[in-house]
Amino acid sequence: MPPTPPSPRPRHGIALGLAAASVVLGGASAASADAAAVPVAVTADQQPTCGAPTADDFPITTRIRGGQETYASGGGYGTWFLDLTNTTSKPCSSIHPVLVLTDEDQKLTSDQIQLEFSDPDSPDLPHRVTWETTDRDEHIGVFGGDGADTFDGFTVPAGRTVSVQVRMAFTSDTDPNRITAKAAIVQRKQAAPADGAKKTPAGDDGDWVGESDDYVFGVVEDDTGGGDTGDEDTGGTGDVGGISREGDVLPEPSLDSATPGIG
């Protein structure tokens, strides 16, 4: 079944969140996600385990930071960070960010987007994101691994922030354009196992548990306008910087490291 976001939470990105969740959970295709996103009742064992479903705010506060203002077509990767802050008193596991790109001219194609991310627990093992395009010209990329490259999602400890390093580029045939990126955060659920059996992915069951504000940038024909990646806040909600999983405050991460640092 398609995921149903809790009613009291912010609704301004509901179409984005439902479409993104349908893709990450392996249910309806991105092109038909809007049609499939009909609120349905869920049983008690399918209720969110990350935060209370009746809460006014999402349990995962999400912020995009450090993104440059422009990217050159064919000009290489730019690096930014996606901060996931757990505002609850319990860990949140199986967390999958879903990035949605929309372009002003509606000329961008999914095969022109190149994006990979690193798990802070395994910074030397990047995961490539694949893309689908909706009938609204939204390009949706799931932080879930590609083919044999499986990724079970992030675990965000209670009261902590996990800073995910993201590398993004655009192919040389990408036209100059203005693009908006937004991250929806989905907690993937697992089906209840039979006695003695291992848990298996439910496939189409999950909860919308976070959402960032917009990150707006341009794509240019050459690399003369590209800015260096820094710690500038590019939009997203939340002010909490990264903290290690052990609770120690760490230095700001470099572009070559996914270790969380102070935001």
C-alpha angles and dihedrals in degrees: 000000000000115000119259119215114222110263100232093058124093112292103192092100099035096122091050093047096049094046092048093047092051090057098046092048094052095242124116118004118258092253092058099033094106092056091047095048098095116143111250135178118261130205123245094260090054096056117117116280093194106075130329116305090222095055118120094227135045115264092228115062108206131202133175111208140168097031120149122237097237139025124202119231104252089358101124135256128322118202129222138157134242110207116206112192120188107214094183133087095244133061118265114216136183091037114170121185114211117202119209120196124192123180127210096227096040090228098114117109127202094241090060092063118088116186136158135171138198130223108231087226090058106025094166093058109074120195120214119223121222123209140222128187124224127214086257091062092253115147110214123197122185123210090221109106130264122262109306089006098090124187122187096198136258126295113217113196119226111281092001137113126228113201112207117202112223127191118198134181140159128225122251093256093061111119121227107275146147114249134191121206124196130176123218115191120217129186107213115218130213127224117251106260126231116251109297094003128118121251115264130200112271089219098210106031125095147116133249102232107163147014135191130215120250125293107201122193141153135240114219134188096245138020098255094100100044117118127212118259112254140155095277114139105245098187123291127122126268137050103219116118126217120287125188119252088251090055097250117138110239135194121268109283119251122229090261096052134068093197109129116249139177110296 
